[in-house]
């Protein structure tokens, strides 16, 4: 389907770079053999144009064209600010 971009919700774990944040998402899967639930994490580097995200913010990111070597996501909105 053309024009459909993936969106993910995650927590900002690093904001030390200029206009870039690292967003971490979690998902829970069941181990195929041992049937134990495992928490898997994925980290995305996302573009933050206004440098408005801080560590601990819950954000929504959207897939985009490659912006740098590792950056392929854009921050769409901040869902919850960190306290």
N, C-alpha and C positions, 0 to 999 in steps of 0.2 A: 504494500500500500504506500503510494508515494505521498510525501508531505506529512507523514506521521512521525513525530519525534518522541522518544522515550522521556519520561519524567521520573525522578526519584526524590524521595524525602530523606534527609539525613541531618547529622549534627556537624557543625564546623569544629574541627579539631586543631586547625592551624590557620593563622592569618598573617604570618610573618612576611609573606611575599607581597610585592606591589601588585594590586588589582587581581590577586589570585588567592583563593582559599582552598583548603583541603577538606572535603566533606566525606564523612564515613557513614555508610548504611549497614544495617544488620539484617540478616534473615535466618530463620531457624529451619533446619532440615533434619531429616531422620537418617541415621547411618544405615546403609543398605544391609549390612550383615548383623551388627550388634543392636540395631533398633533404638539406639540412644539418640536423643535430640542434641544437635550440635548447632552452636551459634556461629555463623560464618559472616565475615565482614568484608566489605569492598570499599576502597578509598578512591575518590575521584578528585582531580584537580579541576576547579571550576573558576570561570572568569567572573570577577566582581568589579564592575566598572567604577562604582562610586566609593569603593573601599568601605562599605557600610557594615559588612559582616564582622562579628567578633566571635571569639572562641566560646562555644556553648550555645550559639544560636541554632535553632532548627530552621532549615532552609529547604526550598524546593529548587532542584536543578533540572535543566533541560538539555538534551543532547544537541550538539551543534557541529559545525565543520571543525576540522583541526585548527586550533588557534596557536599552538606551539607544539613542541615535541610530545608532551604528555597531557596537554589541556584540550579536552573535547566537550566540555560542559559549560553552560552559562547559569548563573544564579538568576532565577525568575523572581522570587519573592522570599522575604524573611517571614516565616510563619510564627515564630516565637522568639523574642529577644531573650538573651541570657540575663540572669539576675545579677 
